[in-house]
Amino acid sequence: IPGLFAAGEVCSGMHGANRLGGNAISEILVMGAITGKEAARRAEKIKTFPDISSSAKDEKDRLNSMCGNASDTAVEIAREKLKKTMWHKAGVIREKDGLADALTEIQAIKKGQPSTTADNPHGLWKALELDNMLMVSEMVCRAAILREESRGAHYRSDYPRENNENWIRNIYSSKQKGTMTLASRITNKN
């Protein structure tokens, strides 16, 4: 993605799907420094910046819509339900039916979300965090359903083996007209 710079586990890292725990800190320090330098180098080349006033207004309106009645309890209940769902149905050992159930529960939590508003900055932060948790949880479940194999730390009990013939590829998630879409692309072998 042009202009997106990342380092560490968010981009799978130099160890691929099976990160070596002891290397995490040194990897993020080294790769983070390289990433930062490359981002600065790119920023120096930018002559004009896009007009984001419309997007900024939309985001301000969204944040304002989340402010109002105190409902820290509703946010905490939703967060706990999501955590339990992901642990039991999308955890270390996964299978299609459990992942599909998790997606159903994620959608139910999202439907109940309009009641998760806040009356203070901490409450707003927790509500925003819940938004992000729901989005990432949906991406994880949908990608895990799509990848019909086991690879690295992704283990599907209904597909316990690697499938190099069909799955030497990455799964990409994007937002198209407000809807999450996933696609798989063959990994560049160079």
C-alpha positions as CSV (number, residue, x, y, z in Angstrom):
1,I,0.0,0.0,0.0
2,P,1.8,3.2,-1.2
3,G,2.4,5.5,1.7
4,L,1.8,3.0,4.5
5,F,4.8,2.2,6.6
6,A,4.7,-0.5,9.3
7,A,7.0,-2.7,11.3
8,G,6.7,-5.6,13.7
9,E,4.0,-8.2,14.1
10,V,1.4,-6.1,12.3
11,C,3.1,-6.9,9.0
12,S,4.0,-10.5,9.9
13,G,7.6,-9.6,10.4
14,M,10.8,-11.2,9.1
15,H,9.8,-14.6,10.6
16,G,6.6,-14.9,8.6
17,A,3.5,-16.5,10.2
18,N,5.5,-18.1,13.1
19,R,7.2,-15.3,15.0
20,L,10.0,-16.3,17.3
21,G,9.2,-14.8,20.7
22,G,12.7,-13.8,21.8
23,N,13.3,-11.8,18.6
24,A,10.3,-9.5,18.8
25,I,11.9,-6.6,20.6
26,S,15.1,-6.6,18.5
27,E,13.1,-7.0,15.3
28,I,10.8,-4.0,16.1
29,L,13.7,-1.8,17.0
30,V,15.7,-2.5,13.9
31,M,12.8,-2.7,11.5
32,G,11.1,0.3,13.2
33,A,14.2,2.4,12.7
34,I,14.4,1.5,9.0
35,T,10.7,2.1,8.5
36,G,10.9,5.5,10.2
37,K,13.7,6.6,8.0
38,E,11.9,5.4,4.8
39,A,8.7,7.2,5.9
40,A,10.7,10.4,6.5
41,R,12.3,10.1,3.1
42,R,8.9,9.7,1.4
43,A,7.5,12.6,3.4
44,E,10.2,14.9,2.2
45,K,9.1,14.3,-1.4
46,I,5.5,15.2,-0.9
47,K,4.7,18.6,-2.4
48,T,1.0,19.0,-1.7
49,F,-1.3,17.3,0.7
50,P,-4.8,16.1,-0.1
51,D,-7.8,18.1,1.2
52,I,-9.2,16.0,4.1
53,S,-11.7,18.5,5.4
54,S,-14.7,16.4,4.4
55,S,-13.2,13.3,6.0
56,A,-12.2,15.2,9.1
57,K,-15.8,16.5,9.4
58,D,-17.2,13.0,9.0
59,E,-14.9,11.7,11.7
60,K,-15.8,14.6,14.0
61,D,-19.5,13.9,13.5
62,R,-18.9,10.2,14.2
63,L,-17.1,11.0,17.4
64,N,-19.8,13.4,18.5
65,S,-22.5,10.7,17.8
66,M,-20.6,8.5,20.3
67,C,-20.9,11.1,23.1
68,G,-23.9,11.4,25.3
69,N,-25.3,9.0,27.8
70,A,-22.9,7.3,30.2
71,S,-22.7,3.6,29.3
72,D,-19.3,2.4,30.4
73,T,-21.1,-0.8,31.6
74,A,-22.5,-1.5,28.1
75,V,-19.1,-1.1,26.5
76,E,-17.4,-3.3,29.1
77,I,-20.1,-6.0,28.6
78,A,-19.6,-5.9,24.8
79,R,-15.8,-6.0,25.2
80,E,-16.0,-9.1,27.5
81,K,-18.4,-10.9,25.3
82,L,-16.1,-10.2,22.3
83,K,-13.1,-11.4,24.2
84,K,-14.8,-14.7,25.2
85,T,-16.1,-15.2,21.7
86,M,-12.7,-14.8,20.1
87,W,-11.0,-16.9,22.7
88,H,-13.4,-19.9,22.4
89,K,-14.3,-19.7,18.7
90,A,-11.3,-18.1,17.0
91,G,-8.4,-19.0,19.3
92,V,-5.4,-21.2,18.9
93,I,-7.4,-24.1,17.4
94,R,-10.1,-23.0,14.9
95,E,-12.6,-24.6,12.6
96,K,-15.1,-23.2,10.2
97,D,-18.3,-23.6,12.3
98,G,-16.8,-22.0,15.3
99,L,-15.4,-19.1,13.2
100,A,-18.9,-18.7,11.6
101,D,-20.5,-18.6,15.0
102,A,-17.9,-16.0,16.1
103,L,-18.8,-13.8,13.1
104,T,-22.5,-14.1,14.0
105,E,-21.7,-13.0,17.6
106,I,-19.5,-10.1,16.3
107,Q,-22.4,-8.9,14.2
108,A,-24.8,-9.1,17.2
109,I,-22.4,-7.0,19.3
110,K,-22.1,-4.5,16.4
111,K,-25.9,-4.2,16.2
112,G,-26.0,-3.4,20.0
113,Q,-23.3,-0.8,19.6
114,P,-25.4,2.3,19.2
115,S,-26.0,2.0,23.0
116,T,-22.3,2.2,23.6
117,T,-21.8,5.9,23.9
118,A,-19.7,7.8,26.4
119,D,-19.9,10.9,28.6
120,N,-16.2,11.4,29.2
121,P,-12.9,11.0,27.3
122,H,-12.1,7.7,28.9
123,G,-15.5,6.3,28.0
124,L,-15.1,7.6,24.4
125,W,-11.6,5.9,24.2
126,K,-13.1,2.6,25.4
127,A,-16.0,2.9,22.9
128,L,-13.5,3.6,20.0
129,E,-11.3,0.7,21.2
130,L,-14.4,-1.6,21.0
131,D,-15.0,-0.4,17.4
132,N,-11.4,-1.4,16.5
133,M,-11.7,-4.7,18.4
134,L,-14.8,-5.6,16.5
135,M,-13.3,-4.6,13.1
136,V,-10.1,-6.6,13.8
137,S,-12.1,-9.6,15.1
138,E,-14.2,-9.7,12.0
139,M,-11.1,-9.5,9.8
140,V,-9.4,-12.4,11.7
141,C,-12.5,-14.6,11.5
142,R,-13.2,-13.9,7.9
143,A,-9.6,-14.4,6.9
144,A,-9.4,-17.6,9.0
145,I,-12.5,-19.0,7.2
146,L,-11.0,-18.1,3.8
147,R,-7.6,-19.8,4.5
148,E,-8.6,-23.5,4.3
149,E,-5.3,-24.8,5.6
150,S,-3.0,-24.6,8.7
151,R,0.1,-22.4,8.5
152,G,2.3,-21.0,11.2
153,A,0.3,-20.0,14.2
154,H,-3.0,-20.3,12.2
155,Y,-4.3,-23.8,12.9
156,R,-7.6,-25.1,11.5
157,S,-8.6,-28.4,12.9
158,D,-10.8,-29.1,9.8
159,Y,-7.7,-28.3,7.6
160,P,-4.7,-29.5,9.7
161,R,-2.1,-29.5,7.0
162,E,-0.3,-26.8,5.0
163,N,-1.6,-26.5,1.4
164,N,1.3,-25.1,-0.6
165,E,-0.4,-25.8,-3.9
166,N,-3.2,-23.4,-3.2
167,W,-2.1,-21.2,-0.3
168,I,1.3,-19.7,-0.9
169,R,-0.6,-16.4,-0.9
170,N,-1.6,-13.5,1.3
171,I,-5.0,-12.4,2.3
172,Y,-5.8,-8.7,1.9
173,S,-8.6,-6.9,3.7
174,S,-10.0,-3.6,2.5
175,K,-13.1,-1.4,2.9
176,Q,-15.2,-1.0,-0.3
177,K,-18.2,1.3,0.0
178,G,-18.4,0.7,3.8
179,T,-18.1,-3.0,3.5
180,M,-15.2,-5.2,4.4
181,T,-13.8,-7.2,1.5
182,L,-11.2,-9.9,1.5
183,A,-9.1,-11.2,-1.4
184,S,-6.2,-13.6,-1.6
185,R,-3.2,-12.9,-3.9
186,I,-0.2,-15.1,-4.7
187,T,2.8,-14.2,-2.7
188,N,5.6,-12.6,-4.6
189,K,8.3,-15.3,-4.7
190,N,11.1,-12.8,-5.5
